[in-house]
Amino acid sequence: MPARTVRCGSLSHTALLCAWWLVVAPLALGQNDKPSPNIQPGDARAEGEDKDKPLPAGQIQDRQILPEMEIDNELYSDGDEKEFIRKYKTAFDKALQSPTLTDDEKKAIDAGAKYHIYRFTMKKYREEEAPPAKGADGSAKPVAAAPKERLHDLRKRLVDLIKLSAKTPVAREYLLKQIAERSGELLDNNYVARQNIILLLGQLSSSYPAAGKNLEPTPYDPAYVVLLKVIKDDKQHEGLKIDALIGLLRICRIGLQSSDPNSDRKRSEIAMALMPELAKKNSHWWYQARLAECLGAAGVTYEPANKSNPIILQTLAEVVADDQRHFQARVEAAKAIGRIPLDNTLNMTPVVYHIVNLGYQIIQASNANPKKEPWGNYFFTPQPQLGFSLYYAFRAENGTARVAGGKRKPGLLEALPATKEVNEAYQQVLPMTLHFIDNPGKPVPEPQLSGIDAWLKSHVPANNRIMGSSPPLGSKPAPAPANAAQPKDVSAAGSTR
């Protein structure tokens, strides 16, 4: 088949990640993803039936209340809010416009940061408005309603304040520093407070483009230190860790510029923190996929100061080769491999072999159960942020995409364009991709399956090590049998939080 190139556009990454997260949130928050199998036809309640009658047990999903949701550690009070408004608000606003900060102005900004961050711990901002109470005679009694603002409103208000009111670089930088430090104090607070604080850290920006320029604000890079604390903490819920990864993705992609001499060190620090998390096999597949994506964005291949240990590449490749992991995580790991620095000292033959074998396993599962899910998204989607596409392991998402540092386009064909093994692997994955584009919903023909099977059997790597000092890649280099089943989701409720 002649070579064909598939091209596509892209959408706002963070927004689409959030949309995906809404889909998987019930699993990642420890909720049961399936109702009870004991529901009977008669369990359905007829219209007009007593609404106060309890639902049949089979219609009620078991929901685990996270311990983090029951934490009420308020670090601020109504009185503290009033005191800040009375004593510091005016000085705080003036300090944000100061080109050089005095000690008193720093004190005012400290108070302002404390006010804006500690309010996230106040119960009234996460409670629903209280319904009117009924008196003995049935009349409604007025109840003090919760404030109309919620935690996401506090977060938006603070982001806007930084952008619009912190007029000088000196004042903005000092305010951001205080916000990051105060935010780190809330990582053991209520789940929803933590979530909003973590999302806030990923949204902080140190500078903004001039009006009319179609550029992204510059992320506040030092926030990565607090976000990594979330990733490293085994007690943090994986849902919160995914929120932290959203911020780290933004920092890696548009914050750590090659002009900053410290960027490489920061990228290595991020990658080395994420790597052991991805190596864990009992975490939720969505968390694994997001870890792989962030490792690709970090753009690190080797252990720092050790060019004989491609530990990040090894970890990603192990995920690709592990047929006990979910297809989503494995495909995202393959895609990430095409976004880290690669060189000719690396033996990529076993890596690309396992990428082809992954594609083969997916089309086998597709043929076995074509209606189970949109299998084509594992290979290609016009909006790559909406799916996990094996094709993008070899090609860029669009013409403007660049890897970390902006030195080249993403994709194995860009990293190692003259490598015979990479080109041959691409020629196997491309027809798989084109099948789902040209023949959606149809099974892969048997001759095509047989051709891929024959290729895999004739290309089993003689050397299954990425480098001489690396461990062998994957425990099962041979193709999976035709009846191989897709691994089941790993319930987040059983994961280490």
C-alpha positions in Angstrom: 0.0 0.0 0.0 1.4 3.4 -0.9 2.3 5.6 2.1 -0.4 8.0 3.2 -0.3 10.7 5.7 -3.2 11.5 7.9 -3.5 15.1 9.2 -5.7 16.7 11.7 -6.3 19.8 13.7 -6.5 20.3 17.5 -8.7 21.7 20.2 -8.1 23.3 23.6 -6.2 20.7 25.5 -7.1 21.5 29.1 -10.8 21.9 28.3 -11.0 18.6 26.5 -9.1 16.9 29.3 -11.7 18.1 31.7 -14.4 16.8 29.4 -12.8 13.4 29.3 -12.4 13.5 33.1 -16.2 14.0 33.5 -16.7 10.8 31.6 -14.4 8.7 33.9 -14.9 10.6 37.1 -17.3 8.1 38.6 -14.6 5.4 38.4 -11.8 7.6 39.4 -13.7 8.8 42.4 -14.2 5.3 43.7 -17.9 5.0 42.6 -19.2 1.7 41.3 -19.5 1.9 37.5 -22.3 -0.7 37.2 -25.7 -0.8 38.9 -26.7 -3.9 40.8 -27.4 -6.9 38.5 -30.4 -7.8 40.6 -32.7 -5.1 39.2 -36.0 -6.6 38.1 -38.6 -5.3 35.6 -41.0 -4.6 38.4 -38.5 -2.4 40.2 -39.3 0.6 37.9 -41.6 3.0 39.7 -44.8 3.9 38.0 -45.5 7.6 37.4 -47.5 9.1 40.2 -46.3 6.4 42.7 -45.4 7.6 46.2 -42.1 9.6 45.8 -41.2 9.2 49.4 -41.2 5.4 49.1 -37.6 4.1 49.2 -36.1 2.9 45.9 -35.6 -0.8 45.6 -32.1 -1.9 46.7 -31.2 -2.9 43.1 -31.6 0.6 41.8 -29.3 2.2 44.3 -25.6 2.3 43.4 -23.1 1.7 46.2 -21.2 4.9 46.7 -18.1 5.2 48.9 -17.8 8.5 50.7 -14.2 9.5 50.5 -12.7 10.3 53.9 -11.2 13.5 52.3 -14.7 14.7 51.6 -15.5 14.8 55.3 -12.6 16.9 56.4 -13.7 20.3 57.8 -10.5 22.1 58.7 -11.4 25.7 58.2 -8.3 27.9 58.3 -10.3 31.1 57.9 -13.5 32.5 59.5 -16.1 35.1 58.7 -14.3 37.3 61.2 -11.0 36.9 59.4 -12.7 37.9 56.1 -14.1 41.1 57.6 -10.8 41.9 59.3 -8.9 41.6 56.0 -11.4 43.9 54.2 -11.2 46.4 57.0 -7.5 46.3 57.7 -5.6 45.2 54.6 -7.8 45.4 51.4 -6.9 49.0 50.4 -3.2 48.4 51.1 -3.3 45.1 49.2 -4.8 46.7 46.1 -2.2 49.5 46.2 0.7 47.1 46.8 -0.2 45.2 43.6 0.6 48.3 41.6 3.9 49.1 43.2 7.1 48.8 41.1 9.2 48.2 44.2 7.8 46.5 47.3 8.4 47.9 50.7 8.1 45.8 53.8 4.6 47.1 54.5 3.5 46.3 50.9 4.9 42.8 51.2 3.0 42.4 54.5 -0.2 43.6 52.7 0.3 41.1 49.8 1.0 38.3 52.4 -2.3 39.1 54.0 -4.0 39.1 50.6 -2.6 35.8 49.6 -3.7 34.3 52.9 -7.2 35.7 52.4 -7.6 34.4 48.9 -6.2 30.9 49.6 -7.5 30.2 53.1 -11.0 31.0 52.0 -10.9 27.7 50.0 -11.1 25.9 53.3 -14.3 27.6 54.5 -17.2 25.2 54.5 -19.7 27.8 53.4 -18.1 28.0 49.9 -18.6 24.3 49.2 -22.1 23.8 50.7 -25.2 24.1 48.7 -27.6 26.9 49.7 -29.8 25.7 52.5 -33.5 25.2 51.7 -36.1 27.2 53.8 -36.9 25.4 57.0 -40.5 24.7 57.9 -42.0 25.7 61.2 -44.5 23.7 63.3 -47.4 25.3 61.4 -45.9 24.4 58.1 -44.8 28.0 57.2 -41.4 28.6 55.8 -38.8 30.1 58.1 -36.0 32.2 56.7 -32.6 30.5 56.8 -29.2 32.1 56.3 -28.3 31.0 52.8 -24.8 30.0 51.9 -22.9 32.6 49.8 -23.6 32.6 46.1 -19.9 32.1 45.4 -18.5 28.6 45.3 -14.9 27.4 45.3 -14.7 27.6 41.5 -15.8 31.2 41.7 -13.1 32.0 44.2 -10.6 30.4 41.9 -11.7 32.4 38.9 -11.8 35.6 40.9 -8.2 35.1 42.0 -6.9 34.3 38.5 -8.6 37.5 37.2 -7.1 39.5 40.1 -3.6 38.3 39.2 -4.1 39.2 35.6 -5.9 42.5 35.9 -4.8 44.0 39.3 -1.2 42.8 39.8 0.2 45.5 37.4 3.9 45.3 38.0 6.1 42.2 37.5 7.6 42.6 40.9 4.2 42.7 42.7 2.8 39.9 40.5 5.8 37.6 41.1 5.7 38.2 44.9 2.0 37.5 45.0 2.3 34.3 43.0 5.1 33.1 45.3 2.9 33.7 48.3 -0.1 32.0 46.7 1.9 28.9 45.8 3.3 28.7 49.4 -0.1 29.1 51.0 -1.6 26.6 48.5 0.9 23.9 49.7 -0.7 24.2 53.2 -4.1 23.0 51.9 -3.0 19.6 50.5 -4.4 17.8 53.5 -7.7 19.7 53.6 -11.1 18.8 52.2 -11.1 17.0 48.9 -13.0 19.8 47.0 -10.7 22.4 48.5 -7.6 20.5 47.4 -9.1 20.0 44.0 -9.7 23.7 43.4 -6.3 24.6 44.8 -4.5 22.1 42.6 -6.4 23.4 39.5 -5.5 26.9 40.5 -1.8 26.1 40.7 -2.0 24.9 37.1 -3.8 28.0 36.0 -1.4 30.6 37.5 0.4 32.7 35.0 3.4 35.0 35.4 2.9 37.1 32.3 0.2 37.7 29.7 0.5 38.5 26.0 -0.4 41.9 24.7 -4.1 42.4 23.6 -4.8 41.1 20.2 -1.9 38.6 20.1 -3.0 35.0 19.8 -0.6 33.7 22.4 -1.0 31.7 25.7 -0.2 33.3 29.0 3.1 32.1 30.5 2.6 29.5 33.2 4.0 30.2 36.6 6.7 27.5 36.6 7.5 27.4 40.3 4.0 25.9 40.9 5.4 22.6 39.6 7.1 22.1 43.0 3.7 22.0 44.8 2.1 19.9 42.1 4.8 17.3 42.3 4.0 17.0 46.1 0.6 15.8 45.1 2.0 13.3 42.6 4.5 11.9 45.1 2.0 11.6 48.0 0.6 8.1 48.1 -2.2 9.3 50.3 -3.6 11.7 47.6 -6.5 10.5 45.6 -5.8 9.7 42.0 -8.5 12.1 40.9 -6.4 14.9 42.5 -3.3 13.6 40.9 -4.9 13.8 37.5 -5.8 17.5 38.3 -2.1 18.0 39.2 -1.1 16.5 35.9 -3.2 19.0 34.0 -1.2 21.8 35.5 2.1 20.0 34.9 1.2 19.4 31.3 0.6 23.2 30.8 3.9 24.0 32.5 5.9 21.5 30.4 4.3 22.5 27.1 4.4 26.2 27.2 6.2 27.2 30.4 9.6 25.6 30.4 11.3 27.4 27.5 14.7 26.5 26.1 15.8 30.0 26.8 15.7 29.3 30.5 18.9 27.5 31.6 17.0 25.8 34.4 14.3 24.2 32.2 16.2 21.0 31.6 16.6 20.5 35.3 13.0 21.1 36.0 11.9 18.8 33.2 14.1 16.0 34.6 12.7 16.6 38.1 9.1 16.3 36.8 9.9 13.2 34.7 11.7 11.4 37.5 8.7 12.0 39.8 6.2 10.8 37.3 8.1 7.7 36.1 7.7 5.6 39.3 4.0 6.4 39.3 3.6 5.1 35.8 5.5 2.0 36.7 2.8 1.1 39.2 0.4 -1.4 37.7 -2.5 -1.2 40.1 -3.5 2.4 39.4 -6.5 3.5 37.3 -5.9 3.3 33.5 -6.9 7.0 33.1 -4.2 8.1 35.6 -1.7 5.9 33.7 -2.6 7.5 30.4 -2.3 11.0 31.8 1.1 10.1 33.3 2.3 8.9 30.0 1.1 12.0 28.2 2.9 14.2 30.7 6.1 12.3 30.4 5.9 12.9 26.7 5.5 16.6 27.3 8.4 16.7 29.8 10.7 15.5 27.0 13.2 13.5 29.0 14.6 10.1 28.0 17.5 9.4 30.3 18.1 9.4 34.0 19.7 12.8 34.9 23.5 12.7 34.4 23.4 9.1 33.2 23.3 8.6 29.5 23.5 4.9 29.9 20.1 4.6 31.5 17.1 5.6 29.3 14.8 5.0 32.2 11.9 7.2 30.9 11.9 5.5 27.5 12.2 2.1 29.3 9.2 2.8 31.5 7.0 4.0 28.6 8.0 1.0 26.5 7.2 -1.4 29.3 3.7 0.0 29.5 3.3 -0.4 25.7 4.4 -4.1 26.0 2.3 -4.9 29.0 -0.8 -6.7 27.8 -2.3 -6.6 31.3 -2.7 -2.8 31.1 -5.6 -1.0 29.5 -5.3 -0.2 25.8 -5.7 3.5 26.5 -2.7 3.7 28.8 -0.6 1.6 26.3 -1.5 3.7 23.3 -0.8 7.0 25.2 2.6 5.6 26.2 3.4 4.7 22.6 2.4 8.3 21.6 4.6 9.7 24.3 7.7 7.8 23.0 7.4 9.8 19.8 7.7 13.0 21.9 10.9 12.4 23.9 14.4 12.9 22.6 15.7 9.8 20.8 19.1 9.0 19.3 20.9 6.3 17.4 22.5 4.8 20.5 19.1 3.4 21.5 17.9 0.1 20.2 14.4 1.0 19.1 13.7 -2.4 17.4 12.0 -4.0 20.4 10.1 -0.7 21.1 8.5 -0.4 17.7 7.9 -4.1 17.6 5.7 -3.8 20.7 3.9 -0.8 19.2 2.9 -2.9 16.2 2.0 -5.8 18.5 -0.3 -3.4 20.5 -2.0 -2.4 17.3 -2.5 -6.0 16.4 -4.0 -6.8 19.8 -6.4 -3.9 19.4 -7.7 -5.0 15.9 -8.1 -8.5 17.3 -10.3 -7.2 20.1 -12.2 -5.0 17.6 -13.0 -8.0 15.4 -14.1 -10.0 18.4 -16.5 -7.4 19.6 -16.8 -4.5 17.1 -19.7 -2.7 18.9 -18.0 -2.6 22.3 -16.4 0.7 21.8 -15.1 3.1 19.0 -12.0 1.1 18.3 -10.8 3.4 15.6 -10.0 6.1 18.2 -7.1 3.9 19.4 -5.5 4.5 16.0 -6.6 8.0 14.9 -9.0 10.8 15.7 -9.1 14.3 14.1 -9.0 15.7 17.6 -6.1 13.8 19.3 -6.9 15.2 22.7 -10.3 13.4 22.5 -8.7 10.0 22.0 -5.5 8.0 22.3 -4.1 7.5 18.8 -1.4 5.0 17.9 -0.8 6.7 14.6 0.6 9.7 16.5 3.4 7.6 17.9 4.9 8.1 14.4 3.5 11.4 13.2 2.7 14.9 14.6 -0.8 15.9 15.5 -0.6 19.0 13.2 1.9 21.1 11.3 2.7 23.4 14.2 3.2 20.7 16.9 6.7 20.6 18.5 8.3 18.5 21.1 9.7 19.9 24.4 12.1 22.7 23.6 10.6 23.1 20.1 13.5 21.5 18.3 11.5 19.1 16.1 8.1 17.8 15.2 6.7 15.0 17.3 6.7 11.4 16.1 9.1 8.6 15.7 9.5 9.3 12.0 10.7 12.8 12.8 13.0 11.6 15.6 14.6 8.7 13.7 13.7 9.3 10.0 16.4 7.1 8.6 15.8 4.1 10.8 14.7 1.0 8.9 12.9 -0.6 11.8 10.8 2.5 12.5 9.8 2.9 8.9 8.8 -0.8 8.7 6.8 -0.5 11.9 5.0 2.5 10.5 4.1 0.6 7.4 2.3 -1.9 9.6 0.4 0.7 11.8 -0.6 2.9 8.8 -2.9 0.3 7.2 -4.5 -0.5 10.5 -5.2 3.3 10.9 -6.6 3.6 7.4 -8.9 0.7 7.8 -10.8 2.5 10.6 -10.8 5.7 8.6 -12.0 4.2 5.4 -14.1 1.3 6.8 -15.6 2.5 10.1 -17.5 -0.2 12.0 -16.3 -3.0 9.7 -14.0 -5.9 10.8 -10.4 -6.0 9.7 -10.2 -8.5 6.8 -8.5 -11.8 7.6 -5.8 -11.4 4.9 -4.7 -8.1 6.6 -4.7 -9.8 10.0 -2.7 -12.7 8.7 -0.2 -10.3 7.2 0.4 -8.5 10.4 0.7 -11.8 12.3 3.3 -12.9 9.8 5.2 -9.7 10.1 5.3 -9.9 13.9 6.5 -13.6 13.8 9.3 -12.7 11.4 10.4 -9.6 13.4 10.6 -10.9 16.9 13.6 -8.9 18.2 16.8 -10.8 18.6 17.9 -8.2 21.1 15.1 -7.1 23.4 17.1 -4.5 25.3 17.0 -0.8 24.6 20.6 -0.4 25.7 23.1 -3.0 26.8 22.6 -2.1 30.5 18.7 -2.0 30.2 16.5 -4.9 31.3 14.8 -7.0 28.6 11.7 -5.2 27.4 8.4 -7.0 28.1 7.9 -10.5 29.3 5.9 -11.6 26.2 7.5 -10.5 23.0 5.4 -13.0 20.9 2.1 -11.9 19.5 -1.0 -12.4 21.7 -3.3 -15.2 20.7 -6.3 -14.4 18.6 -8.7 -14.9 21.5 -6.9 -12.5 23.8 -9.4 -10.4 25.7 -9.0 -6.7 26.6 -8.0 -6.3 30.3 -10.8 -5.1 32.5 -10.6 -1.6 34.0 -8.8 -1.5 37.3 -11.2 0.0 39.8 -9.9 3.2 41.4 -11.6 2.1 44.6 -9.0 -0.6 44.9 -6.0 1.6 44.1 -3.6 3.1 46.6 -4.8 6.7 47.3 
